[in-house]
Amino acid sequence: MRLTDALKSSFVSGLLLLAPLVLTAYIVQILVNWSLQFVNPVVQGTRLTQYTGNDEVAAQLLAVVLILTSITVLGYLAKKSIGRHLFGNVGRVVNVIPLVSTIYGSIRQVADSLVERNTAYESVVLVEYPREGIYSIGLVTGESPDPVEDHVGGETYNVFLPNSPNPTAGRLVLLPEEQVHEIDMSVRRGMRLIVTTGAATDDAAPVATDPGSLPGVDADDLA
């Protein structure tokens, strides 16, 4: 029995060692193959192999450099007034196409939220939801309208409860001040916590959602 136990233990240890490596290699292979569907058309369309001595790999690497350079140039132009005007018009055109606007808007929101530092969310709070004793992260978007506060009989806040890991969806709740628990956490850190389902809890790495395009968003600096 001792020999059997030792063999089982060794097998499990070996499996735990190899499984992450195999899965990592598999995922990298999938990402590389996915990337090639964008790189290869550039190689073929520009005939880069003519400049790399018919070396396909070198041509693909050159194509990657060209793509990254183009993206950087577009980003630089987008920050200029003429670029904001041009790309703003493109965004407005996309937003009037029913299905496309939904897909584009969702992807844009998630992408921007991981890199942008501006949002109209005022602060991160805790709300007892979906029941007492269980806390959900909420993002305060502002104070509720006067008719709401008159009905409640006191100060009320608009709080957006984002879903995890997709913060572009969620629900808006209007809560009395006593039910909104303020915590010492930046909006940036709270957004990362939501997007990573709690896996990342510090401020070391940037997070991404055009919080500005999420429900109830304006522009404010992340704390």
Secondary structure, DSSP 8 states (H G I E B T S, - for coil): -HHHHHHHHHHHHHHHHHHHHHHHHHHHHHHHHHHHHHHHHHHHHHTGGGGTTT-HHHHHHHHHHHHHHHHHHHHHHHTSHHHHHHHHHHHHHHHTSHHHHHHHHHHHHHHHTBT--B-S--EEEEEE-SSTT-EEEEEEEEE--HHHHHHHTS-EEEEEEE-SS-TTSEEEEEEEGGG-EE-S--HHHHHHHHHTTTS--SSSS--B--GGGSTT----B--
